[in-house]
Amino acid sequence: MSESSCKIAIKAVPNAPRNAVAGWVGDALKVRVCAPALEGRANEELCVFLAGALGLPRRALSVAHGDKSRRKILQIDEMTLADARAKLGM
């Protein structure tokens, strides 16, 4: 992991009415996504949504751990944790 990348814990909530960052739950960022947790669609929607919110290209985000779990570790390249928190308003 380079200095301009970070990992962030995510609590994903699939099948939400709309995509939204719901705030921190303990050490994890709670994110609601409108896609179902089926065939990786929620993971893809999560990465696309957060990439847009952070002003990064989609390729800069990936699920590092927890593909099939609601608790995930998201790898964010091209941004530090402090910058990610600031952009998300957290």
Secondary structure, 3 states (H helix, E strand, C coil): CCCCEEEEEEEEECCCCCCEEEEEECCEEEEECCCCCCCCHHHHHHHHHHHHHHCCCHHHEEEEECCCCCEEEEEEECCCHHHHHHHCCC
